[in-house]
Amino acid sequence: MTLPHTPRIEINLAKIAHNAATLVELYGAKNIGLMGVTKTVCGAPEIAQVLLDQGIPMLADSKLVNLKRMREAGIKGSFVYLRSPSLSEVELVIQYADISINTELAVVTKLSEAALVSHTVQNIIVMIEMGDLREGIMPDNLDCFIQEVLTLKGIEIVGIGVNFACFGGVKPDDQKMVDLSLLASMIETKFTLPLSFVSGGNSANYEWFMGATDVGKVNNLRLGESIYLGRETLNRLVIPELYTDAFTFVSEVIESKVKPSMPYGERGQNAFGEVPQFEDRGLMNRVIVGVGNQDVVVAGLTPLIDIEILGASSDHTVINAKDSNLRVGDEVTFNLNYGALLSSMVSPYVTKKYSYVI
Ligand SMILES: *Cc1c(COP(=O)(O)O)cnc(C)c1O
């Protein structure tokens, strides 16, 4: 079956290229190199190629199937597995990732065994906990961990990294970055181990970077959202000169009627187990678009025209059409936030449409 015309996500590769090139130059001015994070876009090879062409040779993804997808599409990058591997997938990590991030000795030991079987070396970046409380070794245990890893054959420590603002919403501030630099120096000296990557974080590091006169030993960031959506992620402020509309979401009106604004009859739970509250605003111009929470995180969509999303079930989104005069068959376009982008890129129900000019 050919893919339906709607719902679709429109992907402007020229705008993504502009954002990537601008960020490469911005961060490069203080000698910070970038990894392009592709998990946000389901490892789409069309997008990965744009990142490579704009001077981002390293592609990082938290799904091995996405790394596989890019490799099989002939993308010639170096591939980073951006999530600590599970024990059960170490062979696949060896097969598809040039570098993986790690925090567990049991996993690195198994990676070492698998690397030896495949006559290869697995490069690892050791992730350190600095307060956001997702992945990472506690700094006190770092010495010990590195000592152990250095005894393993087939494993090379190529860097250290930290992650912020993903779980705890903790900021990568000056002090955290200074602490990271100190840890890097300590490791380099103590173990005579030059670190190619001191990876300071993600799109949340923008504010720190702009304010920093000296970035210390931090020489790498892993960027997703700011490349795709043009924003930093602590306050979701637009980064100057970047496009925030490289992606747009398009749905189609499947019903357009004047109806009451208050549901009527005895009421229980809705499709998602909630009992939503409504305000009586009298009769309303209402439309339904043929998209729902099964296709995209509807809460992450913002309409480009003056209408209001009232709610969504699995396959329907109900909208207050106000004075827009939307009719059946009309298309409705939305801006997307991170959740909406991620969900629509992985959804088999959403058609991907690429364009090549701004
Ligand atoms: C997702 C992820 C990133 C990218 O984050 P953005 O906010 O999209 O820049 C970087 N590092 C790790 C470990 C991640 O999981």
PDBQT file of the ligand as one rigid body, heavy atoms in Angstrom, charges set to zero:
ROOT
HETATM    1  C1  LIG A 401      19.627  12.198  23.616  1.00  0.00    +0.000 C 
HETATM    2  C2  LIG A 401      20.993  12.384  24.108  1.00  0.00    +0.000 A 
HETATM    3  C3  LIG A 401      21.730  13.500  23.679  1.00  0.00    +0.000 A 
HETATM    4  C4  LIG A 401      21.160  14.587  22.796  1.00  0.00    +0.000 C 
HETATM    5  O1  LIG A 401      20.348  15.447  23.529  1.00  0.00    +0.000 OA
HETATM    6  P1  LIG A 401      19.713  16.771  22.850  1.00  0.00    +0.000 P 
HETATM    7  O2  LIG A 401      19.026  17.447  23.972  1.00  0.00    +0.000 OA
HETATM    8  O3  LIG A 401      18.767  16.296  21.790  1.00  0.00    +0.000 OA
HETATM    9  O4  LIG A 401      20.830  17.552  22.295  1.00  0.00    +0.000 OA
HETATM   10  C5  LIG A 401      23.051  13.599  24.118  1.00  0.00    +0.000 A 
HETATM   11  N1  LIG A 401      23.586  12.672  24.931  1.00  0.00    +0.000 NA
HETATM   12  C6  LIG A 401      22.907  11.603  25.364  1.00  0.00    +0.000 A 
HETATM   13  C7  LIG A 401      23.575  10.609  26.258  1.00  0.00    +0.000 C 
HETATM   14  C8  LIG A 401      21.584  11.424  24.982  1.00  0.00    +0.000 A 
HETATM   15  O5  LIG A 401      20.893  10.363  25.416  1.00  0.00    +0.000 OA
ENDROOT
TORSDOF 0
